[in-house]
C-alpha cells in the first residue's frame, strides 16, 4: 500500500511531487499565458473574459506586446521556471517554441518549463520540437479519449509527461481508468485539481447542479471528497505513477502569496516595506501646494536622505516610508496635503489594495 502524504503547501501526494508543482508552491514559477485561443470549449474553463478566445499574451499580470517582455517579468520575480498555459498553446506553436527557446537562452537549462495542452494538436513531430526547444514537462488535459494515448508519444520523445485535470464530482470512475492507464504506460504523474467556480464558468456549473462549498469559497462542493476517494483507492491499486491532489485554496494561500513575496523582494524600493501577505506598504503624501517646500520641510524635520522618498512631479505626490508618513501626519505642514498609507501588489500594474488616510 502506498502512503498518502501532505506536502508543504497542504496538498496531498502519493509518490513524489512533480518538479513544476514544487516550484509553483515556492512562488518561483512565472505563468506565461501564451494565447487565449483554444480548439475546444470546456464548460468548466475558468479563464477570464479578457483572455478567453482572444489571442493575447500575459506574463503573470503583465500584458505582453513583444515576446522579449516576458524576460522582464521573469527577472522581476527571479523566476526559477515558467508554466506555459492558455487557451491552447499548440494553436500558436511557433510562438510557444520561440518563448521556450527565449527563456532557456536567457536563464539557462535549469529554468524549468512546463506546458499545458489538451493534446488535440500533439503529434510526434510537435512533441520532438517542444523537447528540442527546451521544454521539460508536459501536462495533458484530455478532452477526448483518443488524446490520452498521446502521452506515450511525449514520453517516447523524452518529455516528463503527465495529466492534469479538474476533479468533477461523479467522474471518479473515469479518473480511476486514467490513473491505471498512466501507471501502465509509465507516465510521471497526474495532478487532480479541485474544481473551482469563476465568473465565466459559474452558470455552466450551476446548470449542472454544482454549488460552492461555502459562501466565502470558490471550490465546488463534492470535488475534494471525490479526490480523497480517488487517492485512497490509488494508494492500494497503483505502483509507480505520482498522484497529486491540489486544493483550490493552495493557489491563493501558498502559490500566489509566495510569488508575491518573491516579487516584492525584487522590486521593492528602499522606502517600501513588505507585508506578510506579499504586498508593498508605503506612505503617500498628495500635495496641493509647493512640492519643493514640503521636501525641504521633510529633510529638516524628519532628517531623511534622498533614498527615503520619491517625488512624482506629474501626480504632485511624495512616496516615502510608512513611518515617515505617520510622523508627517503628526506635524503642522507648510503646505496643504493629504497623507495615506497605501498597500499594493508588487505586480507590473501595481494594483492598489487599500489607501488609508492618516
VOPAGU-2260 file (C-alpha; in pm, 1 decimal, decimal comma):
REM VOPAGU-2260
SITE   aa  ch    i         X         Y         Z
SITE  UNK   A    0       0,0       0,0       0,0
SITE  UNK   A    1     134,3     343,8     -96,9
SITE  UNK   A    2     130,3     631,4     151,3
SITE  UNK   A    3     -77,3     947,5     110,6
SITE  UNK   A    4     130,4    1236,8     243,4
SITE  UNK   A    5      75,3    1608,2     294,3
SITE  UNK   A    6     304,2    1849,4     110,7
SITE  UNK   A    7     444,2    2175,9     244,3
SITE  UNK   A    8     160,0    2351,0      63,1
SITE  UNK   A    9    -102,3    2129,9     235,2
SITE  UNK   A   10    -186,7    1944,1     -84,2
SITE  UNK   A   11    -180,8    1562,9     -87,2
SITE  UNK   A   12      62,9    1339,5    -273,7
SITE  UNK   A   13     121,9     971,9    -340,8
SITE  UNK   A   14     482,8     940,0    -450,9
SITE  UNK   A   15     685,4    1246,0    -548,5
SITE  UNK   A   16     570,5    1596,7    -630,1
SITE  UNK   A   17     622,7    1698,6    -996,4
SITE  UNK   A   18     906,8    1949,9   -1035,3
SITE  UNK   A   19     669,8    2207,1   -1185,2
SITE  UNK   A   20     441,7    2183,2    -880,6
SITE  UNK   A   21     722,0    2218,4    -625,3
SITE  UNK   A   22     841,5    2538,5    -795,0
SITE  UNK   A   23     485,2    2670,9    -810,5
SITE  UNK   A   24     448,3    2622,3    -436,9
SITE  UNK   A   25     769,6    2819,4    -385,6
SITE  UNK   A   26     614,5    3100,5    -587,9
SITE  UNK   A   27     911,6    3061,2    -823,2
SITE  UNK   A   28     721,0    2991,1   -1146,4
SITE  UNK   A   29     614,2    3263,6   -1385,9
SITE  UNK   A   30     280,4    3196,6   -1554,4
SITE  UNK   A   31     305,5    3259,1   -1927,7
SITE  UNK   A   32     -41,4    3282,6   -2080,8
SITE  UNK   A   33      63,9    3237,3   -2441,6
SITE  UNK   A   34    -279,7    3275,2   -2607,7
SITE  UNK   A   35    -649,0    3273,0   -2524,2
SITE  UNK   A   36    -728,7    3085,8   -2843,8
SITE  UNK   A   37    -844,1    2728,6   -2794,5
SITE  UNK   A   38    -966,7    2445,2   -3013,9
SITE  UNK   A   39   -1219,2    2312,7   -2764,5
SITE  UNK   A   40   -1480,2    2451,3   -2526,3
SITE  UNK   A   41   -1474,0    2301,7   -2178,2
SITE  UNK   A   42   -1780,6    2406,5   -1980,1
SITE  UNK   A   43   -1568,4    2436,1   -1663,0
SITE  UNK   A   44   -1298,0    2660,5   -1816,5
SITE  UNK   A   45   -1219,0    2934,4   -1559,4
SITE  UNK   A   46   -1037,1    3178,0   -1793,6
SITE  UNK   A   47   -1149,2    3541,7   -1764,4
SITE  UNK   A   48   -1348,3    3726,0   -2029,9
SITE  UNK   A   49   -1045,8    3949,0   -2101,2
SITE  UNK   A   50    -848,3    3643,9   -2211,9
SITE  UNK   A   51   -1091,5    3375,0   -2325,0
SITE  UNK   A   52   -1086,2    3324,6   -2702,3
SITE  UNK   A   53    -854,7    3622,0   -2756,2
SITE  UNK   A   54    -504,0    3596,7   -2899,3
SITE  UNK   A   55    -333,5    3781,5   -2614,2
SITE  UNK   A   56     -17,1    3717,9   -2412,9
SITE  UNK   A   57      32,2    3774,5   -2040,3
SITE  UNK   A   58     337,0    3708,9   -1824,2
SITE  UNK   A   59     175,5    3685,7   -1480,7
SITE  UNK   A   60     -33,2    4007,0   -1481,5
SITE  UNK   A   61     185,2    4188,1   -1733,8
SITE  UNK   A   62      35,4    4247,9   -2078,3
SITE  UNK   A   63     297,0    4136,1   -2333,1
SITE  UNK   A   64     321,1    4303,0   -2673,2
SITE  UNK   A   65     665,0    4167,5   -2768,5
SITE  UNK   A   66     781,4    3823,6   -2661,9
SITE  UNK   A   67    1103,8    3967,0   -2519,8
SITE  UNK   A   68     893,7    4139,8   -2249,4
SITE  UNK   A   69     841,8    3805,9   -2075,5
SITE  UNK   A   70    1204,9    3823,9   -1964,8
SITE  UNK   A   71    1134,3    4149,0   -1777,2
SITE  UNK   A   72     860,5    3979,0   -1576,8
SITE  UNK   A   73    1069,1    3667,3   -1512,0
SITE  UNK   A   74    1355,0    3884,1   -1384,8
SITE  UNK   A   75    1119,7    4088,2   -1162,8
SITE  UNK   A   76    1037,9    3774,8    -961,9
SITE  UNK   A   77    1371,2    3594,8   -1007,0
SITE  UNK   A   78    1178,2    3307,7   -1162,9
SITE  UNK   A   79    1323,2    2956,8   -1143,5
SITE  UNK   A   80    1082,2    2836,8   -1407,3
SITE  UNK   A   81     779,6    2906,9   -1626,7
SITE  UNK   A   82     442,8    2740,3   -1675,2
SITE  UNK   A   83     303,2    2793,4   -2026,9
SITE  UNK   A   84     -73,2    2790,8   -2047,5
SITE  UNK   A   85    -371,5    2925,5   -2242,0
SITE  UNK   A   86    -607,0    2871,8   -2422,6
SITE  UNK   A   87    -425,0    2604,0   -2612,8
SITE  UNK   A   88     -52,8    2677,0   -2656,1
SITE  UNK   A   89     -21,7    2442,9   -2953,7
SITE  UNK   A   90    -255,8    2663,3   -3161,4
SITE  UNK   A   91      35,1    2911,4   -3166,8
SITE  UNK   A   92     311,1    2653,6   -3198,0
SITE  UNK   A   93     581,0    2881,9   -3339,4
SITE  UNK   A   94     521,2    3141,8   -3067,2
SITE  UNK   A   95     530,4    2872,9   -2798,7
SITE  UNK   A   96     858,0    2729,9   -2929,7
SITE  UNK   A   97    1011,0    3078,0   -2951,9
SITE  UNK   A   98     909,0    3151,9   -2592,3
SITE  UNK   A   99    1067,2    2829,3   -2465,8
SITE  UNK   A  100    1390,6    2898,9   -2653,4
SITE  UNK   A  101    1398,3    3260,1   -2533,8
SITE  UNK   A  102    1359,5    3159,3   -2169,4
SITE  UNK   A  103    1619,7    2884,7   -2188,8
SITE  UNK   A  104    1871,8    3111,5   -2364,1
SITE  UNK   A  105    1818,2    3385,6   -2106,0
SITE  UNK   A  106    1812,6    3178,1   -1786,7
SITE  UNK   A  107    1982,0    2851,1   -1876,6
SITE  UNK   A  108    1885,4    2485,2   -1874,6
SITE  UNK   A  109    1794,0    2491,7   -1504,9
SITE  UNK   A  110    1497,2    2723,6   -1578,2
SITE  UNK   A  111    1221,5    2460,7   -1559,8
SITE  UNK   A  112     944,5    2495,1   -1819,3
SITE  UNK   A  113     619,8    2302,1   -1821,1
SITE  UNK   A  114     332,3    2333,6   -2066,9
SITE  UNK   A  115     -40,9    2259,4   -2051,8
SITE  UNK   A  116    -216,9    2117,2   -2357,5
SITE  UNK   A  117    -534,3    1926,6   -2444,0
SITE  UNK   A  118    -311,5    1728,7   -2687,8
SITE  UNK   A  119    -558,2    1751,9   -2979,0
SITE  UNK   A  120    -278,0    1902,4   -3190,1
SITE  UNK   A  121       1,8    1699,9   -3032,9
SITE  UNK   A  122     185,8    1457,0   -3258,8
SITE  UNK   A  123     534,9    1312,2   -3264,3
SITE  UNK   A  124     682,8    1596,4   -3469,9
SITE  UNK   A  125     545,0    1862,5   -3235,5
SITE  UNK   A  126     649,1    1669,3   -2924,1
SITE  UNK   A  127    1001,9    1643,2   -3062,7
SITE  UNK   A  128    1007,3    2016,1   -3147,8
SITE  UNK   A  129     898,2    2104,0   -2794,2
SITE  UNK   A  130    1169,1    1883,5   -2645,5
SITE  UNK   A  131    1436,4    2026,9   -2877,0
SITE  UNK   A  132    1329,9    2382,3   -2787,6
SITE  UNK   A  133    1389,5    2301,7   -2419,5
SITE  UNK   A  134    1050,6    2201,1   -2275,4
SITE  UNK   A  135    1096,4    1995,5   -1958,8
SITE  UNK   A  136     747,0    1882,6   -1865,7
SITE  UNK   A  137     414,9    1843,3   -2049,5
SITE  UNK   A  138      76,2    1827,5   -1878,2
SITE  UNK   A  139    -207,5    1684,4   -2084,3
SITE  UNK   A  140    -569,3    1770,9   -2014,9
SITE  UNK   A  141    -750,5    1519,0   -2237,3
SITE  UNK   A  142   -1091,9    1629,1   -2364,2
SITE  UNK   A  143   -1119,3    1327,3   -2595,5
SITE  UNK   A  144   -1032,7     967,0   -2511,1
SITE  UNK   A  145    -803,9     934,2   -2814,3
SITE  UNK   A  146    -580,0    1217,0   -2691,4
SITE  UNK   A  147    -491,5    1043,1   -2366,2
SITE  UNK   A  148    -280,7     790,4   -2558,6
SITE  UNK   A  149     -65,1    1075,3   -2690,0
SITE  UNK   A  150     107,6    1080,8   -2354,9
SITE  UNK   A  151     306,1     780,8   -2482,3
SITE  UNK   A  152     439,6     997,7   -2766,5
SITE  UNK   A  153     552,6    1263,4   -2517,7
SITE  UNK   A  154     726,1    1000,6   -2302,8
SITE  UNK   A  155     899,1     845,3   -2603,7
SITE  UNK   A  156    1027,3    1188,8   -2711,0
SITE  UNK   A  157    1193,4    1237,0   -2371,9
SITE  UNK   A  158     947,9    1471,2   -2200,9
SITE  UNK   A  159     848,2    1439,6   -1836,4
SITE  UNK   A  160     481,7    1369,3   -1909,1
SITE  UNK   A  161     165,0    1358,3   -1703,6
SITE  UNK   A  162    -200,1    1450,4   -1689,0
SITE  UNK   A  163    -367,7    1742,1   -1515,8
SITE  UNK   A  164    -746,8    1750,3   -1481,3
SITE  UNK   A  165   -1012,4    1902,0   -1255,5
SITE  UNK   A  166   -1196,9    1662,3   -1026,6
SITE  UNK   A  167   -1559,0    1677,0   -1137,6
SITE  UNK   A  168   -1795,3    1526,1    -878,6
SITE  UNK   A  169   -1930,3    1197,1   -1006,5
SITE  UNK   A  170   -1644,7    1137,6   -1253,7
SITE  UNK   A  171   -1434,6     929,3   -1016,6
SITE  UNK   A  172   -1455,3     609,4   -1219,5
SITE  UNK   A  173   -1331,9     787,2   -1534,2
SITE  UNK   A  174   -1036,6     929,9   -1340,2
SITE  UNK   A  175    -950,7     587,8   -1198,2
SITE  UNK   A  176    -930,4     446,4   -1550,8
SITE  UNK   A  177    -695,4     729,6   -1649,9
SITE  UNK   A  178    -471,7     663,2   -1348,6
SITE  UNK   A  179    -446,6     291,3   -1429,4
SITE  UNK   A  180    -352,5     376,2   -1789,3
SITE  UNK   A  181     -84,8     622,9   -1675,4
SITE  UNK   A  182      56,7     370,1   -1430,8
SITE  UNK   A  183      74,0     110,1   -1708,7
SITE  UNK   A  184     246,8     328,0   -1972,2
SITE  UNK   A  185     500,0     482,3   -1735,0
SITE  UNK   A  186     366,6     837,9   -1712,2
SITE  UNK   A  187     528,8    1052,5   -1446,8
SITE  UNK   A  188     225,9    1199,0   -1270,0
SITE  UNK   A  189    -136,5    1300,5   -1257,1
SITE  UNK   A  190    -244,3    1626,1   -1095,6
SITE  UNK   A  191    -600,3    1632,5    -963,6
SITE  UNK   A  192    -722,4    1989,9    -922,4
SITE  UNK   A  193   -1016,5    2083,7    -705,6
SITE  UNK   A  194   -1283,7    2220,7    -940,1
SITE  UNK   A  195   -1345,0    2594,9    -899,3
SITE  UNK   A  196   -1615,4    2846,0    -979,3
SITE  UNK   A  197   -1516,1    3153,9   -1180,2
SITE  UNK   A  198   -1721,1    3437,6   -1334,5
SITE  UNK   A  199   -1701,5    3267,3   -1674,7
SITE  UNK   A  200   -1794,0    2912,1   -1575,1
SITE  UNK   A  201   -2038,0    2975,7   -1286,9
SITE  UNK   A  202   -2356,1    2947,1   -1494,5
SITE  UNK   A  203   -2239,9    2626,8   -1667,5
SITE  UNK   A  204   -2151,2    2465,3   -1333,6
SITE  UNK   A  205   -2478,3    2570,0   -1169,0
SITE  UNK   A  206   -2680,9    2437,2   -1462,3
SITE  UNK   A  207   -2515,0    2101,4   -1394,4
SITE  UNK   A  208   -2623,4    2110,9   -1030,6
SITE  UNK   A  209   -2295,0    2220,7    -876,1
SITE  UNK   A  210   -2257,6    2462,4    -585,4
SITE  UNK   A  211   -1977,1    2621,2    -386,5
SITE  UNK   A  212   -1856,5    2462,7     -63,2
SITE  UNK   A  213   -1948,9    2773,3     133,6
SITE  UNK   A  214   -2038,8    3138,8      60,7
SITE  UNK   A  215   -1675,6    3250,9     103,8
SITE  UNK   A  216   -1530,7    2968,6    -109,3
SITE  UNK   A  217   -1479,1    2924,7    -485,5
SITE  UNK   A  218   -1433,6    2545,4    -474,6
SITE  UNK   A  219   -1710,3    2317,8    -599,8
SITE  UNK   A  220   -1885,1    2116,8    -331,6
SITE  UNK   A  221   -1803,4    1747,4    -364,2
SITE  UNK   A  222   -1484,5    1790,6    -570,3
SITE  UNK   A  223   -1247,5    1743,3    -277,3
SITE  UNK   A  224   -1447,1    1449,3    -143,7
SITE  UNK   A  225   -1424,0    1281,0    -485,9
SITE  UNK   A  226   -1048,4    1344,7    -495,7
SITE  UNK   A  227    -994,7    1194,7    -149,1
SITE  UNK   A  228   -1179,9     877,9    -252,1
SITE  UNK   A  229    -957,8     851,6    -560,9
SITE  UNK   A  230    -640,6     893,3    -353,1
SITE  UNK   A  231    -746,3     619,3    -109,3
SITE  UNK   A  232    -820,8     387,9    -399,5
SITE  UNK   A  233    -494,4     476,7    -575,9
SITE  UNK   A  234    -289,2     404,8    -264,0
SITE  UNK   A  235    -397,6      40,7    -293,8
SITE  UNK   A  236    -419,2      -1,2    -671,0
SITE  UNK   A  237    -122,5     182,0    -830,4
SITE  UNK   A  238     250,7     113,8    -837,4
SITE  UNK   A  239     458,8     397,3    -985,5
SITE  UNK   A  240     263,9     699,3   -1109,2
SITE  UNK   A  241     281,7    1004,7    -881,0
SITE  UNK   A  242     -64,3    1131,8    -783,2
SITE  UNK   A  243    -108,3    1485,5    -655,1
SITE  UNK   A  244    -428,5    1647,9    -529,4
SITE  UNK   A  245    -417,5    2029,4    -539,3
SITE  UNK   A  246    -694,2    2208,0    -344,0
SITE  UNK   A  247    -825,0    2542,1    -467,2
SITE  UNK   A  248    -704,5    2724,4    -156,2
SITE  UNK   A  249    -341,4    2637,8    -233,7
SITE  UNK   A  250    -332,9    2874,2    -533,5
SITE  UNK   A  251    -405,1    3183,2    -321,5
SITE  UNK   A  252    -278,7    3081,1      22,8
SITE  UNK   A  253      51,6    2934,2     -95,7
SITE  UNK   A  254     138,6    2971,4    -463,8
SITE  UNK   A  255      20,0    3328,3    -525,7
SITE  UNK   A  256     128,3    3455,5    -183,9
SITE  UNK   A  257     479,4    3311,5    -218,7
SITE  UNK   A  258     513,8    3453,6    -567,7
SITE  UNK   A  259     413,8    3799,8    -442,5
SITE  UNK   A  260     665,3    3783,4    -156,0
SITE  UNK   A  261     933,6    3673,3    -402,1
SITE  UNK   A  262     843,4    3958,9    -636,0
SITE  UNK   A  263     835,7    4210,8    -350,5
SITE  UNK   A  264    1194,7    4126,8    -261,8
SITE  UNK   A  265    1299,9    4202,3    -618,1
SITE  UNK   A  266    1101,1    4519,5    -691,1
SITE  UNK   A  267    1055,1    4692,6    -354,8
SITE  UNK   A  268    1209,0    5038,6    -330,7
SITE  UNK   A  269    1408,3    5125,6     -20,4
SITE  UNK   A  270    1114,8    5312,1     133,7
SITE  UNK   A  271     863,7    5029,6      69,1
SITE  UNK   A  272     810,6    4752,9     324,9
SITE  UNK   A  273     671,6    4403,5     263,1
SITE  UNK   A  274     362,9    4271,3     440,8
SITE  UNK   A  275     328,9    3903,9     545,6
SITE  UNK   A  276      75,7    3866,0     260,5
SITE  UNK   A  277     327,6    3974,7      -2,7
SITE  UNK   A  278     204,1    4331,5     -51,6
SITE  UNK   A  279     405,9    4652,4     -64,5
SITE  UNK   A  280     339,7    4916,0     202,8
SITE  UNK   A  281     435,2    5282,2     177,8
SITE  UNK   A  282     331,6    5628,9     275,9
SITE  UNK   A  283     192,1    5862,8      10,9
SITE  UNK   A  284     166,3    6239,9      51,2
SITE  UNK   A  285     -61,9    6411,3    -201,2
SITE  UNK   A  286      36,2    6778,4    -217,6
SITE  UNK   A  287    -174,9    7073,1    -329,2
SITE  UNK   A  288      91,1    7334,3    -260,6
SITE  UNK   A  289     461,6    7365,7    -338,9
SITE  UNK   A  290     630,4    7024,3    -357,5
SITE  UNK   A  291     979,5    7165,8    -302,4
SITE  UNK   A  292     869,7    7344,0       8,7
SITE  UNK   A  293     737,0    7019,9     157,5
SITE  UNK   A  294    1051,6    6830,0      55,5
SITE  UNK   A  295    1271,0    7083,6     235,6
SITE  UNK   A  296    1041,7    7058,6     537,0
SITE  UNK   A  297    1078,7    6677,8     538,2
SITE  UNK   A  298    1456,4    6696,4     512,3
SITE  UNK   A  299    1475,9    6941,5     800,5
SITE  UNK   A  300    1217,3    6786,0    1033,7
SITE  UNK   A  301    1249,3    6415,2     955,8
SITE  UNK   A  302    1623,7    6407,7     882,3
SITE  UNK   A  303    1574,8    6180,8     580,8
SITE  UNK   A  304    1801,1    6112,8     280,9
SITE  UNK   A  305    1717,3    6101,5     -89,4
SITE  UNK   A  306    1661,2    5723,0     -94,8
SITE  UNK   A  307    1394,0    5750,4     175,4
SITE  UNK   A  308    1141,9    5910,5     -55,8
SITE  UNK   A  309    1040,4    5952,0    -420,7
SITE  UNK   A  310     888,9    6264,0    -578,1
SITE  UNK   A  311     628,0    6225,7    -852,4
SITE  UNK   A  312     607,4    6568,3   -1014,7
SITE  UNK   A  313     328,3    6465,5   -1250,9
SITE  UNK   A  314      95,5    6340,1    -979,2
SITE  UNK   A  315     219,9    6600,0    -727,6
SITE  UNK   A  316     287,6    6345,0    -460,7
SITE  UNK   A  317     569,1    6211,7    -247,3
SITE  UNK   A  318     617,6    5844,3    -167,8
SITE  UNK   A  319     802,8    5754,0     149,2
SITE  UNK   A  320     812,5    5502,5     433,7
SITE  UNK   A  321     506,9    5428,0     644,9
SITE  UNK   A  322     695,9    5562,0     948,1
SITE  UNK   A  323     776,6    5891,4     774,6
SITE  UNK   A  324     414,1    5930,5     667,3
SITE  UNK   A  325     295,9    5874,7    1023,3
SITE  UNK   A  326     545,8    6129,4    1154,3
SITE  UNK   A  327     436,1    6385,2     891,7
SITE  UNK   A  328      72,8    6331,9     990,1
SITE  UNK   A  329     158,2    6443,2    1343,7
SITE  UNK   A  330     323,4    6768,6    1230,7
SITE  UNK   A  331     187,7    7100,2    1109,5
SITE  UNK   A  332     283,1    7107,0     742,4
SITE  UNK   A  333     384,5    7421,3     549,5
SITE  UNK   A  334     155,0    7323,0     254,8
SITE  UNK   A  335    -187,0    7166,8     212,2
SITE  UNK   A  336    -150,8    6789,9     179,7
SITE  UNK   A  337    -329,0    6460,0     236,2
SITE  UNK   A  338    -135,3    6166,4     379,0
SITE  UNK   A  339    -215,7    5798,8     324,8
SITE  UNK   A  340     -83,5    5450,8     392,8
SITE  UNK   A  341    -102,5    5263,7      63,4
SITE  UNK   A  342     -97,7    4886,8      17,9
SITE  UNK   A  343     -44,9    4748,2    -333,6
SITE  UNK   A  344      59,3    4441,4    -527,4
SITE  UNK   A  345     423,8    4417,6    -642,5
SITE  UNK   A  346     298,4    4324,5    -991,4
SITE  UNK   A  347     364,0    4521,4   -1309,7
SITE  UNK   A  348      28,5    4701,3   -1279,4
SITE  UNK   A  349      87,9    4787,6    -909,4
SITE  UNK   A  350    -278,3    4724,1    -832,4
SITE  UNK   A  351    -381,6    4916,3    -519,9
SITE  UNK   A  352    -535,4    4707,4    -240,5
SITE  UNK   A  353    -600,3    4980,9      14,8
SITE  UNK   A  354    -547,5    5353,0      72,3
SITE  UNK   A  355    -590,5    5451,9     435,4
SITE  UNK   A  356    -594,0    5824,5     524,4
SITE  UNK   A  357    -390,2    5942,1     824,7
